[in-house]
Amino acid sequence: MQQQVCLPKSTCYIPPEKGILFVRISYILTTLVQVPIIAIGLILIAITPFTQQSFGSTKTLDFTIYVDGTAHVFYESEVDPFEPDFSVELFGNTIDNFIAQDENGLLLSSQIIDSTAIIQTLGASAVKVDYDSHDLVTKDGKIWSFHVDSPYDYSLLMPENSVIIGMSTYPSSLQVIGEQSLISLPSGTSDISYFFGISGSAQTATLAIEQAQTLIDEINNLGIDTPLAESRLVQAISAIDEGKYSDADALANEARMLATQEQQMSISNRDSSDISFILIGGGVAAAIGVTALMYKRIRRSTLKVATAPQPEAGIHEILNKEMIFKLKPNLRQDDKEMIEFLFEKGGQAYESEIRKKFIQPRTTMWRAVKRLEREGIIEIEKKDQQNLVKIKKRLEGER
């Protein structure tokens, strides 16, 4: 007698006498449907973490530092449109002016808890966040310091007229936009120290003084004196030292005009004197010839007496810095410190070395060097495309 065997799903078969197995078609179809479903489920489970990771990936992170030390933060990130909310970690503890928007600029509701902002996305695919933080920049004396620990790469726009003096992280790129530095930095902890140079009006006045000085030097190199222009330039430099930037700018422009006028007058005088010189040139040449001949005869008959050169009145040999301070009692304190540094360097140093020593912008250091040059204490020599500042060996004392 044959034995009946039942499989799951109520599929039964009766072993035939010759060993042939018969299976119902319904079991085969059920099995074929279940296998793809299980496979698809496993695939979805495997790719779910990657899908979740793609949402929330940061696209943009920018910091902007203002002159008062406030840091503005702009953050843009993709979000999962099927999630009801999205969390953003904030930089700093004191947050102001927080705004969250979707990719179309629609304002989104948000709540800040400690240093986290919870934003209701409302089906948005991207979130843009703007806010101000007061904890990222600190100040010690004249030095400001920016500190941040970012999990993403970011950009940093420095304030106008700021001079960076320290950076703990090597930047990816650095460019200057107007009077601001734009820095791209990698993720991680960064510390940037800076201080503020001169203001915009002072920058304009300093540039005008530099241009006037360059023009005067060029005219003087042609053998033309410019006393009026030089006097006006000294007034411009005094004005900028007193913080009168508008007056300094105007005086520097006047110095340029005077220098041009003095050059034109000198050329005109030379042209008018050429005709007279030609007319009397022959007589003068003859007189010079006779005088020279007589001088030679007298010189041959006269004993030569060698005398040692005497120093000019009011001229002193510079032996040490104390002598300079004695002869120039009205020097500014920062000028005295620069002179002391030059003596420490053996009497000379490159302008770049001095600027690095005293942490001064290029224009400020240029004014200080030119001030000492006008006092007759130093001289400037071009060497290897740089300005070499040297203590003079002889100094004219105060009268």
Buried (B, 14 or more C-beta within 10 A) or exposed (E): EEEEEEEEEEBEBEEEEEEEEEEBEEBEEBEEEEEEEEEEEEEEEEEEEEEEEEBBEBEEBBBBBEEEBBBBBBBBBBBBEEEEBBEBEBBBEEBEEBEBBBEEEEEBEBEBEEEEBBBBBEEBEBBBBBBBBBBBBEEEEEBBBBBBEBEBBBBBBBBBBBBBEEBEBEBEEBEEEEEBBBBEBEBEEBEBBBBBBBEEBBBBBBEBBBBBBEBBEEBBEEEBEBEBBBEBBBBBBBBBEEEBBEBBBBBBBBBBBBBBEBBEEBEEEEEEEEEEEEEEEEEEEEEEEEEEEEEEEEEEEEEEEEEEEEEEEEEBEBEEBEBBBEBBEEBEEEBBBBBEBBBEBEBBBBBEBBBEBBEBBBBBBBBBBBBBBEBBBBBBEEEEEEBBBBBBEEBBEEE
